[in-house]
Amino acid sequence: MKKKSMRRLLVIFTVLALMVSFTGCQSGESSADGSGVSPKSGATTYPVTITDDLGNAVKIEKEPQKIVSLSPAATEILFAIGVGDQVVGRTEYDNYPEQALTVPSIGDYNAPNVEKIIALSPDLVLASDFVSDDVRKQLEATGAKVILFSPISIDGVMKDIVIAGEVANANDAAGDVVKKMMTDRQVIVDQAKTAKTQKSVFIDVGDFFSAGPNSMMDAMLIDLNAKNIAADAATPWPQLSTEQIIASNPDVYISLYNTPEQVKATPGFDKVTAIKNNEIAYYEFLTPESDLIQRPGPRIVQGLALLAKDIYPEIFAK
């Protein structure tokens, strides 16, 4: 029973982690060419007011000197746009880039140590929407500005990078990051369109929970010209029955939790095309590859490339 309980807890943690990363209030629309994203250039003129992913208008009075990041993706963004030396606090899961490991940890992203954060006297806090209103209000009461990122598409990620660049006075660097993402993504999107047959995909994040509409991974499958068998679900993170998966008969099985051997051992799955053809892609939780496809930061296009190779190896493995 103990092993089963631990396994269940890990599934729950996996689903929550994905929900933190990929569930937000933004529109699920994604233009694939980044046409909805407008990089900025030059120095920021303060004060500047931005609207974060939860619709909060945040006024930044001056260039922040001390920044605390409450998500691995935000940390990656800050280092990518060249303001990593201003990051004074991070969560224990912020492991990229390597320089981020030298920044003091303030605990978990869902339950950060507020006292530690306040002691760091940050001007700016970047967080995901998993941070509670109570924590946000405590931080704002100290004078810190809190911006919440919760993108549900690659366009949304790029918009967040533009916002980070604007508030941190790093517009040019943020613009360079976004433009490269746009270019690299378009190459992948165009190549995926050449598939002779559109493949269907099931993404299993544990216990057959999947990525439904208005989730980042659903948007990534759309970019890749792939059919998500959970696209018509009622929630962003639906739990499908084995009967539903078998009936949908996906061509490719993406697992973020169970090993291929465990997937194959599921009763009835021997009838599924993905299992019969051994088209099972496994991204072990908390590995570098898993981070690439799950973190809504500058490397998400690299994650898109990984998924592309697993869904259409006949195109992308060349």
C-alpha positions, 0 to 999 in steps of 0.5 A: 500500500505504501508504494501505491500511495507514493505513486499516487502522490507523484501522479498528483504532483505531476498533474499539479505541476503541469497545471501550474505551468500550463493553465491560465486565463489567456486566450488559447489562440496561437498564431504559429508565426508569432504574429500576435507578439510584438517585441519591443526595443530600446530602453524602457521609459518608467513608470510603465504599466503592464497587464499580466496573464491574470489580467492584473494591471501592474505599474512598475515605477522604476527599473527593478534592482532585485527580482525574486522568481517563483517559477522555473520558467520565470527564472529561465526567462530572466537569465535568457534576457540578461538580467540573471544577476538581478535575481536574488531568490528562486524556487528549489526547482529552478535548475536552469541555467546552471548559474541559477543554482547559485541564487538562494532558494526561497522554497517551493513555488506553491508554498514559498517562504514569505519571510525569506522573500521579504528579507531579500527586499525584492522590487519585483516578483515573477510568479505563476498563477499557483501562488495564492492571493494571500502570498501575493498580497503579503508581498505587495504590502512590502512594496514589491510588484508581483507579476503572474505568468500563466501562458497556454500557448507558445505565443503566450510564452513569447508575450511573457518574455516581452513583458519581462524585458519591458519591466526589467529594461531589457527590451532588446535582449527579450526581442532577440530571444523572441525573434529566435523562438519565432524563427525556430518554431516556424521551421518546425511548424512548416515541416510538420505540415508536410506530413502525409497523414495527420497523426493522433496523439494521447498525452498521459501525464499520469493516471491517464490525465491528459492535456485538453483544450486551453493547455500548452501541450494541446497548443503544441500539438496544434502547432505540430499538425497532430490530432489531440485525442483529448482536444474535445474534453471539458477541462484543460486536464481531463482524466480519460478512461482506458476505454476512451483511449482504446476507442480513440486509438492514438497513433502516438502515446506520449507518457510523462509518468509511466514507462513504456513497459507500464503502458504496454501492460495496461489491459486492452492497450495491445489493441491501440495502434501506438502500442502495437507499433511501439510509438511510445515516447517517454519523458521521465518526470524532472529530467532535462527532456521533460523540462523542455516540453513542460516549462513555458519559458525560452526553451519551449520551442526546443521542447516542441522540436522533441515532440515533433521527432517523436510524433513524426520521426519520418520527417524530423529524424532526417 
